[in-house]
Amino acid sequence: MDRTQYWNEFYTASQQIGRLNYPSQFAAFVYGETLGIDNILEFGCGTGRDAFFFADLGKKVYAFDGSQSVVKANKLKCETYQNRPSFQVFNVDKDFPGLGGRIDGAKCIYARFFIHALSDEQIKKFFALCESTLVPGEKLYLEYRTEKDADGIRETAEHYRNYLNSNQITQMLDDYGFTCAYSVEGVGYAKWGADDAHVARHVMVR
């Protein structure tokens, strides 16, 4: 089973047990950093928990995911929301679908638990997209599982995870023109049930 099919089936099944209706710890952290930022581009939005959180607080949100089933479900959920994020299917190996026209105001890119779902080559493609999408001074917010999490407890079904070295990620981003403004790693940042993932967080400036 390829990864797109896996995630389509995963999110179709998860809809039967409900959808998280509160933001991730990372989203709460990032919101506090986004004063003066009008637009958030989220990659790997999943069930939309963070996209709806940002939209409810007045941000214009453009959210992308590789799963057609979860994008369809998020669009249906939008019908009950006044501040509606824009949801689109995006495969990092294909052309970026764009934002539907010009956007006003400053923007940032937000990617929580996204890059560790990509291969090394796909991560490079994503960082190249970030470089071309952001203008100097705009920021990329990342959170992902590190190599120290490889043997951790899992609350979700086993699936592909690319456990990453944070120093290598910041060096790679430096190659794409980003400067690290903030970096931290450890446990306690993304706890869910028994799964207390060892993660890295970065704020990278274009």
Backbone as a chain_set.jsonl record, in Angstrom:
{"seq": "MDRTQYWNEFYTASQQIGRLNYPSQFAAFVYGETLGIDNILEFGCGTGRDAFFFADLGKKVYAFDGSQSVVKANKLKCETYQNRPSFQVFNVDKDFPGLGGRIDGAKCIYARFFIHALSDEQIKKFFALCESTLVPGEKLYLEYRTEKDADGIRETAEHYRNYLNSNQITQMLDDYGFTCAYSVEGVGYAKWGADDAHVARHVMVR", "coords": {"N": [[0.845, -1.198, 0.0], [0.637, 2.172, -0.942], [1.754, 5.373, 0.43], [-0.121, 7.463, 0.164], [-2.559, 6.11, -0.223], [-2.62, 4.772, 2.211], [-2.935, 6.936, 4.08], [-5.359, 7.984, 3.225], [-7.093, 5.873, 3.898], [-6.579, 5.753, 6.624], [-7.539, 8.261, 7.641], [-10.189, 8.109, 6.837], [-11.107, 6.034, 8.442], [-10.628, 7.199, 10.956], [-12.51, 9.179, 11.1], [-14.735, 7.941, 12.022], [-14.503, 7.788, 14.742], [-14.541, 10.302, 15.629], [-13.257, 13.709, 15.662], [-10.385, 15.498, 16.648], [-10.923, 18.379, 18.528], [-9.474, 20.445, 19.499], [-6.528, 22.505, 19.571], [-3.116, 21.58, 18.671], [-0.253, 21.456, 20.894], [1.859, 22.729, 19.697], [0.647, 24.452, 17.856], [-0.542, 26.324, 19.574], [1.754, 27.471, 20.638], [2.902, 28.579, 18.294], [0.939, 30.409, 17.498], [1.261, 32.448, 19.354], [3.53, 33.568, 18.371], [2.913, 34.875, 16.073], [2.101, 37.532, 15.746], [1.185, 40.156, 13.726], [1.313, 38.64, 11.455], [-0.647, 37.715, 8.827], [-1.462, 35.579, 7.228], [-1.462, 32.061, 7.146], [0.165, 29.286, 5.942], [-0.428, 26.009, 5.954], [1.079, 22.858, 5.988], [0.457, 19.426, 5.655], [-1.984, 19.145, 7.08], [-3.82, 17.346, 8.147], [-6.573, 16.406, 10.121], [-7.373, 19.007, 10.401], [-7.315, 20.335, 12.814], [-5.492, 22.307, 13.771], [-5.596, 24.16, 11.717], [-8.26, 25.111, 11.809], [-8.191, 26.209, 14.35], [-6.326, 28.359, 14.069], [-7.747, 29.84, 12.158], [-10.085, 30.499, 13.539], [-9.06, 32.353, 15.244], [-8.635, 34.512, 13.702], [-6.784, 34.367, 11.6], [-5.961, 34.053, 8.129], [-6.144, 31.051, 6.584], [-4.432, 28.694, 4.672], [-4.579, 25.492, 3.917], [-3.003, 22.337, 3.462], [-2.927, 18.928, 2.384], [-1.931, 15.533, 1.76], [-3.875, 13.62, 1.642], [-6.813, 12.847, 0.066], [-9.241, 12.126, 1.21], [-9.266, 13.285, 3.792], [-9.073, 15.979, 3.209], [-11.477, 16.375, 1.846], [-13.281, 15.845, 3.954], [-12.619, 17.952, 5.687], [-13.38, 20.159, 4.168], [-16.147, 19.815, 4.141], [-16.663, 20.205, 6.846], [-16.092, 22.885, 6.98], [-18.397, 24.165, 6.231], [-19.845, 24.81, 8.447], [-18.474, 26.799, 9.662], [-17.629, 30.179, 10.299], [-15.238, 31.577, 9.813], [-13.426, 30.381, 7.42], [-10.973, 28.033, 6.692], [-8.934, 27.443, 3.777], [-8.839, 24.461, 2.058], [-6.749, 22.17, 0.399], [-5.693, 19.477, -1.728], [-2.41, 18.28, -1.722], [0.496, 17.007, -3.071], [3.78, 16.435, -2.397], [5.522, 15.616, -4.342], [4.516, 16.551, -6.652], [3.345, 19.358, -8.657], [2.961, 22.447, -6.898], [-0.234, 23.505, -5.903], [-0.871, 26.172, -5.52], [-2.198, 29.335, -4.212], [-4.552, 30.32, -5.051], [-4.577, 32.867, -6.08], [-3.478, 36.287, -5.522], [-2.331, 37.135, -2.24], [-2.963, 39.202, 0.581], [-0.916, 40.929, 2.893], [1.438, 39.785, 5.444], [2.918, 36.487, 5.505], [3.326, 33.087, 6.696], [4.83, 29.816, 6.923], [3.648, 26.777, 8.176], [4.302, 23.708, 9.614], [3.541, 20.937, 11.101], [4.489, 17.835, 12.353], [4.893, 16.93, 9.786], [7.231, 16.845, 8.052], [8.555, 14.58, 8.96], [7.087, 12.608, 7.874], [7.92, 12.383, 5.337], [10.197, 11.326, 2.739], [13.808, 11.654, 2.558], [14.491, 12.934, 0.142], [12.032, 14.055, -0.537], [11.749, 15.872, 1.536], [13.702, 17.739, 0.841], [12.519, 18.752, -1.491], [10.259, 19.94, -0.37], [11.44, 21.936, 1.252], [12.608, 23.481, -0.741], [10.289, 24.443, -1.91], [9.348, 25.995, 0.224], [11.354, 27.933, 0.281], [10.913, 29.226, -2.168], [8.379, 30.221, -1.817], [8.193, 31.885, 0.43], [9.118, 35.238, 1.309], [12.07, 37.266, 1.943], [12.545, 37.584, 5.421], [10.153, 36.463, 6.18], [8.673, 33.601, 7.927], [9.281, 30.129, 8.741], [7.728, 27.578, 10.449], [8.423, 24.703, 12.19], [7.755, 21.405, 13.376], [8.72, 18.186, 14.399], [9.276, 14.608, 14.622], [12.193, 13.349, 16.163], [15.296, 11.517, 15.698], [15.726, 10.422, 18.17], [13.325, 9.534, 18.977], [12.722, 7.136, 17.923], [12.251, 4.668, 19.176], [10.029, 5.08, 20.719], [6.826, 5.067, 22.5], [3.712, 4.488, 20.824], [0.623, 6.01, 20.066], [-0.92, 5.935, 17.852], [-1.613, 3.993, 14.846], [1.023, 1.98, 13.454], [3.082, 3.5, 11.092], [4.817, 4.882, 8.23], [7.607, 6.643, 9.329], [10.045, 9.072, 9.32], [12.63, 9.402, 11.135], [14.346, 12.141, 12.34], [17.42, 14.041, 12.324], [18.018, 16.863, 14.149], [20.065, 18.76, 13.879], [20.993, 18.247, 11.326], [18.723, 18.93, 9.869], [18.489, 21.728, 10.344], [20.87, 22.529, 9.139], [20.383, 21.779, 6.514], [18.262, 23.495, 5.915], [19.612, 25.892, 6.095], [21.072, 25.748, 3.77], [19.078, 26.293, 2.005], [18.642, 28.935, 2.358], [17.651, 29.768, 4.849], [17.625, 31.063, 8.173], [18.184, 30.081, 11.497], [16.079, 31.045, 14.05], [15.057, 30.173, 16.394], [15.275, 27.226, 18.313], [14.54, 24.076, 19.666], [14.512, 20.968, 21.403], [13.097, 17.88, 22.615], [11.142, 16.048, 25.082], [7.652, 16.289, 26.073], [6.553, 18.275, 24.587], [4.732, 17.468, 22.707], [2.788, 15.728, 23.742], [0.551, 13.009, 23.842], [-1.689, 11.055, 25.254], [-0.118, 8.049, 26.071], [1.933, 8.516, 24.392], [4.64, 10.348, 24.267], [6.189, 12.167, 22.407], [9.561, 12.546, 21.272], [10.553, 15.466, 20.096], [11.591, 17.979, 17.712], [11.579, 21.518, 17.484], [11.524, 24.289, 15.333], [12.032, 27.705, 14.533], [12.382, 29.256, 11.644], [13.916, 31.703, 9.679], [13.415, 33.225, 6.624]], "CA": [[0.0, 0.0, 0.0], [1.44, 3.395, -0.934], [1.449, 6.244, 1.583], [-1.361, 8.213, -0.067], [-3.667, 5.208, 0.069], [-2.63, 4.545, 3.658], [-3.506, 8.076, 4.794], [-6.786, 8.055, 2.892], [-7.793, 4.875, 4.717], [-6.407, 6.13, 8.036], [-8.439, 9.35, 7.992], [-11.56, 7.636, 6.681], [-11.412, 5.285, 9.655], [-10.609, 8.061, 12.139], [-13.73, 9.98, 11.128], [-15.76, 7.192, 12.734], [-14.329, 7.967, 16.186], [-14.556, 11.733, 15.923], [-12.113, 14.523, 15.262], [-9.889, 16.361, 17.71], [-11.492, 19.725, 18.384], [-8.615, 21.401, 20.193], [-5.271, 22.616, 18.82], [-1.9, 20.965, 19.194], [0.584, 22.331, 21.714], [2.695, 23.533, 18.802], [-0.177, 25.532, 17.295], [-0.677, 27.355, 20.596], [3.043, 28.155, 20.682], [3.107, 29.369, 17.077], [0.019, 31.546, 17.475], [1.873, 33.511, 20.139], [4.655, 34.117, 17.62], [2.462, 35.338, 14.76], [1.606, 38.899, 15.742], [1.555, 40.83, 12.487], [1.245, 37.697, 10.334], [-2.053, 37.589, 8.463], [-1.742, 34.369, 6.464], [-0.716, 30.868, 7.539], [0.127, 28.173, 5.008], [-0.15, 24.801, 6.725], [1.315, 21.65, 5.205], [0.196, 18.26, 6.479], [-2.989, 19.659, 8.02], [-4.593, 16.272, 8.769], [-7.999, 16.653, 10.387], [-7.668, 20.432, 10.414], [-7.426, 20.865, 14.179], [-4.731, 23.545, 13.895], [-6.093, 25.104, 10.707], [-9.473, 25.739, 12.341], [-7.76, 27.009, 15.495], [-5.772, 29.616, 13.566], [-8.807, 30.592, 11.482], [-10.981, 31.031, 14.562], [-8.386, 33.482, 15.885], [-8.532, 35.619, 12.76], [-5.806, 34.195, 10.539], [-6.37, 33.443, 6.877], [-5.4, 29.793, 6.58], [-4.382, 27.871, 3.465], [-4.152, 24.218, 4.486], [-2.732, 21.335, 2.428], [-2.659, 17.567, 2.845], [-1.868, 14.58, 0.67], [-5.02, 12.711, 1.694], [-8.04, 13.382, -0.505], [-10.379, 11.887, 2.105], [-9.305, 14.232, 4.903], [-9.366, 17.3, 2.641], [-12.92, 16.387, 1.596], [-13.949, 15.963, 5.25], [-12.387, 19.304, 6.203], [-14.211, 21.084, 3.392], [-17.518, 19.665, 4.644], [-16.706, 20.838, 8.155], [-16.038, 24.335, 6.765], [-19.733, 24.702, 6.017], [-20.381, 25.267, 9.733], [-17.544, 27.775, 10.22], [-17.654, 31.518, 9.723], [-13.882, 31.814, 9.295], [-13.163, 29.1, 6.77], [-9.692, 27.786, 6.035], [-8.95, 26.864, 2.438], [-8.201, 23.14, 2.08], [-6.415, 21.631, -0.917], [-4.823, 18.302, -1.792], [-1.069, 18.599, -2.198], [1.505, 15.951, -3.059], [5.063, 17.138, -2.486], [6.201, 15.184, -5.559], [3.852, 17.155, -7.796], [3.351, 20.817, -8.639], [2.206, 23.117, -5.851], [-1.467, 24.027, -6.504], [-0.973, 27.614, -5.366], [-3.081, 29.89, -3.188], [-5.774, 30.829, -5.667], [-4.465, 34.298, -6.367], [-2.631, 37.098, -4.65], [-2.779, 37.296, -0.861], [-2.55, 40.461, 1.196], [-0.326, 40.838, 4.217], [2.553, 38.866, 5.675], [2.556, 35.076, 5.58], [4.308, 32.152, 7.226], [4.551, 28.402, 6.663], [3.509, 26.001, 9.405], [4.307, 22.278, 9.29], [3.661, 20.118, 12.306], [4.458, 16.388, 12.103], [4.805, 16.754, 8.341], [8.443, 16.438, 7.343], [8.969, 13.214, 9.298], [6.303, 11.702, 7.032], [8.495, 12.478, 4.001], [11.546, 10.804, 2.525], [14.828, 12.709, 2.543], [14.369, 13.686, -1.106], [10.807, 14.848, -0.464], [12.022, 16.997, 2.439], [14.407, 18.742, 0.042], [11.529, 19.381, -2.374], [9.432, 20.814, 0.457], [12.227, 23.108, 1.637], [12.726, 24.311, -1.936], [9.004, 25.135, -2.026], [9.333, 27.034, 1.259], [12.258, 29.0, -0.159], [10.316, 29.976, -3.276], [7.08, 30.776, -1.415], [8.385, 32.944, 1.415], [10.023, 36.324, 0.963], [12.981, 37.532, 3.057], [11.935, 38.061, 6.658], [9.027, 35.609, 6.577], [9.142, 32.503, 8.777], [8.861, 28.741, 8.641], [7.597, 26.949, 11.762], [8.498, 23.26, 12.023], [7.852, 20.465, 14.502], [8.828, 16.84, 13.829], [9.883, 13.589, 15.471], [13.626, 13.211, 15.951], [15.84, 10.157, 15.738], [15.65, 9.937, 19.546], [11.966, 9.046, 19.203], [12.519, 5.931, 17.114], [11.78, 3.54, 19.982], [9.013, 5.568, 21.638], [5.476, 4.49, 22.513], [2.841, 5.059, 19.806], [-0.818, 5.965, 20.288], [-1.555, 5.701, 16.555], [-1.131, 2.815, 14.135], [2.372, 2.094, 12.935], [3.17, 3.907, 9.704], [6.133, 5.397, 7.875], [8.126, 7.829, 10.012], [11.447, 9.336, 9.021], [13.135, 10.041, 12.35], [15.288, 13.105, 11.778], [18.435, 14.683, 13.15], [17.686, 18.292, 14.107], [21.2, 19.529, 13.365], [21.007, 18.075, 9.877], [17.603, 19.692, 9.305], [18.825, 23.155, 10.335], [21.904, 22.727, 8.14], [19.727, 21.693, 5.218], [17.519, 24.738, 5.73], [20.607, 26.932, 5.827], [21.395, 25.622, 2.349], [17.958, 26.879, 1.262], [18.54, 30.362, 2.639], [16.951, 30.042, 6.096], [18.407, 31.239, 9.397], [17.458, 29.585, 12.667], [15.826, 32.058, 15.075], [14.695, 29.479, 17.637], [15.316, 25.782, 18.164], [14.495, 23.332, 20.929], [14.044, 19.599, 21.224], [12.907, 17.125, 23.847], [9.808, 15.501, 25.298], [6.743, 17.195, 26.756], [6.051, 19.273, 23.648], [3.69, 16.905, 21.83], [2.299, 14.555, 24.469], [-0.817, 12.571, 23.59], [-1.8, 9.77, 25.928], [1.182, 7.488, 26.455], [2.906, 8.902, 23.374], [5.3, 11.621, 24.571], [7.184, 12.143, 21.332], [10.767, 13.381, 21.307], [10.403, 16.288, 18.897], [12.329, 19.229, 17.538], [10.845, 22.669, 16.993], [12.367, 25.349, 14.79], [11.523, 28.901, 13.87], [13.399, 29.556, 10.641], [13.645, 32.96, 8.986], [13.851, 33.258, 5.21]], "C": [[0.882, 1.249, 0.0], [0.953, 4.335, 0.166], [0.168, 7.034, 1.396], [-2.572, 7.351, 0.241], [-3.776, 4.947, 1.565], [-3.325, 5.682, 4.398], [-4.981, 8.286, 4.458], [-7.586, 7.093, 3.76], [-7.711, 5.227, 6.199], [-7.417, 7.2, 8.44], [-9.898, 8.976, 7.797], [-11.991, 6.871, 7.92], [-11.511, 6.195, 10.871], [-11.863, 8.913, 12.236], [-14.843, 9.274, 11.9], [-15.662, 7.382, 14.248], [-14.232, 9.436, 16.566], [-13.254, 12.411, 15.563], [-11.678, 15.39, 16.434], [-10.395, 17.778, 17.486], [-10.715, 20.756, 19.189], [-7.264, 21.403, 19.487], [-4.148, 21.814, 19.449], [-1.16, 21.963, 20.072], [1.435, 23.247, 20.83], [1.906, 24.694, 18.211], [-0.332, 26.666, 18.302], [0.612, 28.158, 20.718], [3.204, 29.088, 19.485], [2.176, 30.575, 17.048], [0.608, 32.726, 18.247], [3.035, 34.192, 19.441], [4.22, 34.844, 16.349], [1.788, 36.706, 14.784], [2.102, 39.593, 14.47], [1.58, 39.933, 11.27], [-0.225, 37.422, 10.033], [-2.411, 36.227, 7.891], [-0.842, 33.217, 6.915], [-0.932, 29.787, 6.487], [0.517, 26.926, 5.777], [-0.003, 23.605, 5.791], [1.223, 20.429, 6.119], [-0.86, 18.57, 7.523], [-3.802, 18.561, 8.695], [-6.044, 16.66, 8.945], [-8.35, 18.127, 10.541], [-7.711, 21.07, 11.785], [-6.696, 22.198, 14.334], [-5.199, 24.596, 12.897], [-7.33, 25.838, 11.22], [-9.155, 26.622, 13.547], [-7.228, 28.366, 15.035], [-6.855, 30.478, 12.917], [-9.762, 31.226, 12.49], [-10.39, 32.25, 15.262], [-8.028, 34.574, 14.879], [-7.497, 35.496, 11.67], [-6.488, 33.676, 9.277], [-5.506, 32.219, 6.67], [-5.558, 29.078, 5.24], [-3.775, 26.534, 3.888], [-4.065, 23.147, 3.403], [-2.473, 19.979, 3.073], [-2.662, 16.634, 1.64], [-3.057, 13.646, 0.596], [-6.27, 13.379, 1.141], [-9.209, 13.234, 0.463], [-10.435, 12.912, 3.232], [-9.552, 15.651, 4.405], [-10.864, 17.419, 2.378], [-13.692, 16.565, 2.91], [-13.792, 17.362, 5.836], [-13.228, 20.336, 5.457], [-15.664, 21.009, 3.832], [-17.666, 20.34, 6.003], [-16.723, 22.357, 8.037], [-17.425, 24.951, 6.655], [-20.339, 25.25, 7.302], [-19.506, 26.343, 10.374], [-17.673, 29.118, 9.51], [-16.307, 31.86, 9.088], [-13.374, 30.502, 8.72], [-11.742, 29.007, 6.231], [-9.932, 27.28, 4.615], [-8.197, 25.547, 2.487], [-7.973, 22.649, 0.654], [-5.554, 20.377, -0.766], [-3.467, 18.728, -2.363], [-0.153, 17.403, -2.001], [2.85, 16.609, -3.313], [5.847, 16.752, -3.738], [5.595, 15.79, -6.82], [3.877, 18.674, -7.666], [2.496, 21.361, -7.503], [0.951, 23.746, -6.467], [-1.648, 25.528, -6.374], [-2.025, 28.022, -4.351], [-4.36, 30.482, -3.769], [-5.75, 32.307, -5.961], [-3.568, 35.004, -5.377], [-3.211, 37.159, -3.242], [-2.217, 38.596, -0.307], [-1.96, 40.212, 2.571], [0.78, 39.8, 4.298], [2.047, 37.432, 5.813], [3.671, 34.289, 6.272], [3.906, 30.757, 6.785], [4.625, 27.651, 7.977], [3.441, 24.526, 9.02], [4.593, 21.481, 10.55], [3.513, 18.646, 11.932], [4.28, 16.092, 10.618], [6.091, 16.208, 7.759], [8.908, 15.046, 7.755], [8.097, 12.161, 8.613], [6.819, 11.671, 5.596], [9.835, 11.743, 3.935], [12.539, 11.961, 2.515], [14.716, 13.564, 1.281], [13.116, 14.554, -1.108], [10.976, 16.042, 0.472], [12.747, 18.106, 1.679], [13.445, 19.473, -0.885], [10.646, 20.348, -1.583], [10.188, 22.068, 0.862], [12.455, 24.039, 0.444], [11.436, 25.087, -2.171], [8.906, 26.256, -1.0], [10.191, 28.226, 0.842], [11.609, 29.864, -1.226], [9.026, 30.679, -2.892], [7.218, 31.955, -0.466], [9.335, 34.01, 0.89], [10.936, 36.581, 2.158], [12.27, 38.154, 4.261], [10.752, 37.221, 7.11], [9.55, 34.311, 7.181], [8.509, 31.159, 8.435], [8.868, 28.15, 10.037], [7.5, 25.438, 11.575], [8.454, 22.539, 13.361], [7.836, 19.06, 13.911], [9.473, 15.897, 14.843], [11.373, 13.458, 15.129], [14.038, 11.746, 16.012], [15.803, 9.567, 17.147], [14.269, 9.39, 19.896], [11.717, 7.69, 18.547], [11.946, 4.761, 17.905], [10.667, 3.937, 20.945], [7.684, 4.831, 21.517], [4.611, 5.219, 21.497], [1.378, 4.925, 20.208], [-1.568, 5.691, 18.982], [-0.926, 4.483, 15.885], [0.266, 3.051, 13.578], [2.325, 2.481, 11.452], [4.559, 4.507, 9.459], [6.462, 6.653, 8.673], [9.619, 7.926, 9.735], [12.018, 10.111, 10.206], [14.372, 10.858, 12.0], [16.265, 13.655, 12.816], [18.251, 16.195, 13.04], [18.834, 19.144, 13.582], [21.279, 19.427, 11.842], [19.886, 18.865, 9.212], [17.926, 21.184, 9.266], [19.921, 23.456, 9.326], [21.312, 22.691, 6.733], [18.964, 22.981, 4.922], [18.449, 25.921, 5.482], [20.993, 26.924, 4.345], [20.293, 26.223, 1.472], [17.694, 28.333, 1.659], [17.807, 30.729, 3.907], [17.938, 30.16, 7.262], [17.566, 30.8, 10.587], [17.334, 30.691, 13.718], [15.507, 31.428, 16.423], [14.733, 27.988, 17.362], [15.325, 25.13, 19.534], [14.102, 21.904, 20.601], [13.949, 18.903, 22.572], [11.517, 16.529, 23.901], [8.968, 16.528, 26.055], [6.126, 18.239, 25.854], [4.869, 18.773, 22.816], [3.107, 15.641, 22.459], [0.845, 14.275, 24.107], [-0.973, 11.169, 24.143], [-0.435, 9.303, 26.392], [2.293, 7.894, 25.501], [3.441, 10.297, 23.686], [6.486, 11.748, 23.619], [8.379, 13.025, 21.632], [10.783, 14.164, 19.999], [11.418, 17.422, 18.888], [11.384, 20.282, 17.019], [11.853, 23.687, 16.479], [11.513, 26.515, 14.338], [12.631, 29.356, 12.939], [12.993, 30.8, 9.87], [14.24, 32.906, 7.585], [14.783, 34.45, 4.997]], "O": [[1.772, 1.379, 0.84], [-0.108, 4.13, 0.755], [-0.563, 7.26, 2.36], [-3.51, 7.807, 0.894], [-4.873, 4.906, 2.122], [-4.194, 5.443, 5.237], [-5.761, 8.716, 5.308], [-8.634, 7.455, 4.295], [-8.67, 5.02, 6.943], [-8.082, 7.066, 9.467], [-10.762, 9.474, 8.518], [-13.114, 7.038, 8.397], [-12.373, 5.996, 11.727], [-12.246, 9.33, 13.329], [-15.779, 9.916, 12.377], [-16.64, 7.159, 14.962], [-13.879, 9.77, 17.697], [-12.274, 11.759, 15.204], [-12.518, 15.954, 17.136], [-10.304, 18.31, 16.379], [-11.241, 21.817, 19.522], [-6.892, 20.406, 18.868], [-4.223, 21.42, 20.613], [-1.407, 23.167, 20.005], [1.692, 24.398, 21.181], [2.434, 25.798, 18.078], [-0.264, 27.838, 17.932], [0.576, 29.378, 20.883], [3.594, 30.245, 19.64], [2.582, 31.655, 16.618], [0.464, 33.876, 17.831], [3.478, 35.262, 19.859], [5.061, 35.373, 15.623], [0.974, 37.001, 13.908], [3.299, 39.608, 14.186], [1.84, 40.403, 10.162], [-0.96, 36.946, 10.899], [-3.541, 35.766, 8.049], [0.372, 33.374, 7.049], [-2.066, 29.42, 6.18], [1.663, 26.794, 6.208], [-0.841, 23.369, 4.921], [1.816, 20.39, 7.197], [-0.669, 18.298, 8.708], [-4.421, 18.817, 9.728], [-6.672, 17.182, 8.024], [-9.509, 18.462, 10.786], [-8.102, 22.23, 11.913], [-7.22, 23.12, 14.959], [-5.197, 25.789, 13.201], [-7.432, 27.057, 11.077], [-9.783, 27.663, 13.74], [-7.636, 29.404, 15.556], [-6.881, 31.695, 13.1], [-10.195, 32.364, 12.308], [-11.12, 33.078, 15.805], [-7.218, 35.453, 15.17], [-7.332, 36.425, 10.879], [-7.476, 32.946, 9.353], [-4.282, 32.322, 6.588], [-6.669, 28.886, 4.746], [-2.582, 26.46, 4.184], [-4.935, 23.054, 2.536], [-1.887, 19.885, 4.151], [-3.309, 16.908, 0.63], [-3.236, 12.95, -0.403], [-6.735, 14.376, 1.694], [-10.071, 14.11, 0.535], [-11.519, 13.367, 3.599], [-10.177, 16.447, 5.106], [-11.457, 18.46, 2.661], [-14.643, 17.344, 2.972], [-14.734, 17.899, 6.419], [-13.73, 21.284, 6.062], [-16.345, 22.033, 3.89], [-18.685, 20.975, 6.275], [-17.295, 23.043, 8.884], [-17.606, 26.131, 6.954], [-21.254, 26.071, 7.25], [-19.765, 26.756, 11.504], [-17.807, 29.184, 8.288], [-16.247, 32.367, 7.968], [-12.941, 29.618, 9.459], [-11.346, 29.821, 5.397], [-11.001, 26.756, 4.3], [-7.042, 25.509, 2.91], [-8.87, 22.7, -0.188], [-4.793, 20.237, 0.191], [-3.398, 19.445, -3.361], [-0.044, 16.86, -0.901], [3.037, 17.269, -4.335], [6.744, 17.486, -4.152], [6.095, 15.573, -7.923], [4.375, 19.21, -6.675], [1.442, 20.81, -7.184], [1.062, 24.457, -7.466], [-2.499, 26.104, -7.052], [-2.658, 27.181, -3.714], [-5.156, 31.078, -3.045], [-6.802, 32.935, -6.079], [-2.973, 34.378, -4.5], [-4.427, 37.227, -3.066], [-1.129, 39.03, -0.686], [-2.455, 39.375, 3.325], [1.025, 39.045, 3.357], [0.898, 37.197, 6.187], [4.798, 34.764, 6.411], [2.784, 30.537, 6.33], [5.534, 27.855, 8.782], [2.617, 24.136, 8.193], [5.735, 21.371, 10.996], [2.545, 18.254, 11.281], [3.608, 15.134, 10.239], [6.063, 15.208, 7.043], [9.595, 14.383, 6.978], [8.34, 10.963, 8.754], [6.232, 11.015, 4.736], [10.511, 11.564, 4.948], [12.138, 13.124, 2.469], [14.836, 14.787, 1.349], [13.137, 15.67, -1.627], [10.408, 17.107, 0.228], [12.437, 19.284, 1.857], [13.547, 20.689, -1.047], [10.323, 21.437, -2.059], [9.625, 23.162, 0.818], [12.49, 25.258, 0.61], [11.472, 26.248, -2.58], [8.434, 27.348, -1.317], [9.803, 29.38, 1.026], [11.732, 31.088, -1.2], [8.614, 31.628, -3.559], [6.452, 32.914, -0.546], [10.248, 33.715, 0.118], [10.621, 36.163, 3.272], [11.505, 39.111, 4.132], [10.379, 37.252, 8.283], [10.71, 33.95, 6.985], [7.392, 31.067, 7.927], [9.881, 28.205, 10.735], [6.605, 24.948, 10.886], [9.032, 22.992, 14.349], [7.034, 18.769, 13.024], [10.126, 16.331, 15.792], [11.756, 13.456, 13.96], [13.24, 10.864, 16.332], [15.845, 8.347, 17.307], [14.069, 8.846, 20.982], [10.608, 7.162, 18.618], [11.22, 3.94, 17.343], [10.388, 3.205, 21.894], [7.449, 4.08, 20.57], [4.749, 6.43, 21.319], [0.942, 3.858, 20.64], [-2.722, 5.263, 19.007], [0.135, 4.005, 16.288], [0.641, 4.182, 13.27], [1.612, 1.861, 10.663], [5.367, 4.619, 10.38], [5.688, 7.61, 8.689], [10.357, 6.955, 9.904], [11.901, 11.335, 10.268], [15.331, 10.333, 11.434], [15.97, 13.722, 14.009], [18.321, 16.746, 11.941], [18.599, 20.149, 12.91], [21.594, 20.402, 11.16], [20.067, 19.409, 8.123], [17.664, 21.842, 8.259], [19.914, 24.524, 8.712], [21.697, 23.479, 5.869], [19.018, 23.496, 3.805], [18.105, 26.843, 4.743], [21.213, 27.977, 3.747], [20.545, 26.614, 0.332], [16.646, 28.891, 1.333], [17.375, 31.871, 4.056], [18.944, 29.453, 7.323], [16.378, 31.113, 10.669], [18.335, 31.209, 14.213], [15.663, 32.062, 17.466], [14.281, 27.531, 16.312], [16.025, 25.572, 20.445], [13.418, 21.667, 19.606], [14.618, 19.275, 23.535], [10.799, 16.502, 22.902], [9.489, 17.499, 26.602], [5.272, 19.011, 26.29], [4.098, 19.571, 22.284], [2.953, 14.617, 21.794], [0.015, 15.184, 24.071], [-0.455, 10.207, 23.576], [0.312, 10.051, 27.022], [3.467, 7.644, 25.771], [2.785, 11.301, 23.408], [7.629, 11.471, 23.983], [8.235, 14.119, 22.178], [11.0, 13.597, 18.927], [12.013, 17.768, 19.908], [10.496, 19.995, 16.217], [12.892, 23.922, 17.095], [10.409, 26.332, 13.826], [13.692, 29.789, 13.388], [11.84, 30.928, 9.457], [15.413, 32.582, 7.399], [15.265, 34.666, 3.886]]}, "num_chains": 1, "name": "protein.A"}
